[in-house]
Amino acid sequence: MSWNYRIIKKREPLIDGFSYSIREVYYDDNDKPALYDAEPEPFVGEDIEDLLWCYKEIGKAFGRPVLVIQEDETVKEETS
């Protein structure tokens, strides 16, 4: 199972709007998003090099389509 960082859009009923976060997303054998971390990425590393690697990988999320959390808690690419 592969993974990467993605921008996640989630409906927030309390504010009648949406929030955005960076999360780890895991893919099934067909490269479809299957699972995602329940909590946003804390951006923590064991050392500076690890933190730099995370920073670079998180930056790649901005070049990928936004994923939206659906009512059933699955994720899919946002459609216009």
Buried (B, 14 or more C-beta within 10 A) or exposed (E): EEBBBBBBBBEEEEEEEEEEBBBBBEBEEEEEBBBBBEEBBEEEEEEEEEEEEBEEBBEEBEEEEBBBBEEEEBBEEEEE
